[in-house]
Amino acid sequence: MDIDYREDAPSLEQVSATGGLLLLEFGAPWCGHCQAAQPAIAEALASHPVEHLRIADGKGKPLGRSFGVKLWPTLILLSNGQEQARVVRPTSQEDLAALFA
């Protein structure tokens, strides 16, 4: 499975200035956990359409560090730039339900 994670991540200031809902997904295209989570993520987004950014994370990637990301995938839902919910390594639709509760 080929997952397209953006290498050109926005800055924390740009993300914080975003209006409305924004779902950040931190991961890496080669990450098995990231690949396994994709069907559940797609299903959740079909039910809750929000702007979704897949961001390549790793050493030297400041946006992931500013959110304290340690495991992949980490999904963070922002509302008007403020963190509302976070899910780490989701494997099912139930894991992702907490994001949109």
Phi, psi and omega in degrees: 000130181256113180255132182264097175264133181289128174278334182266069183295144173293165178280164176301322179296319179294317180294318181294334181273358182289131176272152178079200182268139178219127178255117176263130176240112179263133180182198178215144184298332181271355184287120180298322178295321179296316179296317181294332183280343188302317179299318179293320179295316179299318179295318179296319180289332176294326180274336183226080183292116176223162174295132187232122176243122172268122186240125176295130183239162178153188181304131178081009179260104190293328184294315178299321179294322182293336176264003178070029181290128179237329181237152179245152345285149170243126178249130181234124178264123177251144172236117183051041175084358182252135180295128179254323184200160181214141175227133180246130179050057177293145177236350183214168176300324180296322177300323184276344182301328180297332179297321189254010181288000000 
